[in-house]
């Protein structure tokens, strides 16, 4: 089988792993949501006892929140539980914990899967990336805005605030009525939950307990999403040369993490497998990878590689790779310093 093989042939190779199991799916939900909620309560109870102990719980609480998000993500693909209805209901509930709307997120994420790695269809749920030529063609304000957007402190600092608090609350123009209703209902439910918690424990304690883990989890989530499709030697193509299989196997990374981090991220680092067949639940991704020679040559990325990839800013079409601003050979009179 070659990369030119059609999508169905590639998916057939891993089809046996795209079988959700009820007990395992429920186990994953329990081992994600329950520890997150339990640690959040523990942080609140420890507030009058020791701020240091509260701070010590921020990282594991954020880790379980990342895991909750991956469960929500699997529900939007209909892959966590065997029943479509069960995935919808679980996704709606988990969505409240991560402040995301099930139907809208599912729609936008499906667009991401359908267009990932296609240079002519960028903008479907991905991180905005310009080619060198597109960057040079922008006026100075546009280049400055792009540089600010791609600046790590903005992307991973302010990015989670926008991605978690603002963007999911918005109803876009032309949104179908079903998704519009879903967004408004989710917004209303979030508002009721927040109001109830403020009444019970006060807004200061709520913010102290919720915000640090949520922002840390958001930063990690954005970094994970970034490094899964933006790394050295990633494969992107113009639409007439693009293929679904190549986008999955050469445009999606295998982020190799230590077992503990792999647990908290629920195997989402095996992103090449996930993009080849998004119906494979997170708990089957490692087995699918290990059992198929088709994945032997996929791009493997370490944590260090992922951190270095943050400096990649533009797609160089001539070189066929992502480059930093300094590597882009920008015209001195047009480059911002």
ZIDAGI-V129477 format. One record per run of one state. SS is the DSSP state (H for helix, E for strand, L for the rest). FROM is the first residue (numbers start at 1). TO is the last residue. If there is no record, write none. Layout:
# ZIDAGI-V129477
ss:SS from:FROM to:TO
ss:SS from:FROM to:TO
This chain:
# ZIDAGI-V129477
ss:L from:1 to:6
ss:H from:7 to:13
ss:L from:14 to:14
ss:H from:15 to:17
ss:L from:18 to:21
ss:H from:22 to:46
ss:L from:47 to:50
ss:H from:51 to:76
ss:L from:77 to:83
ss:H from:84 to:97
ss:L from:98 to:101
ss:H from:102 to:115
ss:L from:116 to:117
ss:E from:118 to:118
ss:H from:119 to:121
ss:L from:122 to:129
ss:E from:130 to:131
ss:H from:132 to:137
ss:L from:138 to:139
ss:H from:140 to:150
ss:L from:151 to:151
ss:H from:152 to:169
ss:L from:170 to:176
ss:H from:177 to:201
ss:L from:202 to:202
ss:H from:203 to:227
ss:L from:228 to:236
ss:E from:237 to:237
ss:L from:238 to:238
ss:H from:239 to:241
ss:L from:242 to:243
ss:H from:244 to:249
ss:L from:250 to:253
ss:E from:254 to:255
ss:L from:256 to:258
ss:H from:259 to:264
ss:L from:265 to:269
ss:E from:270 to:270
ss:H from:271 to:276
ss:L from:277 to:281
ss:H from:282 to:291
ss:L from:292 to:292
ss:H from:293 to:295
ss:L from:296 to:299
ss:E from:300 to:301
ss:L from:302 to:302
ss:H from:303 to:309
ss:L from:310 to:313
ss:E from:314 to:316
ss:L from:317 to:320
ss:E from:321 to:323
ss:L from:324 to:325
ss:H from:326 to:328
ss:L from:329 to:337
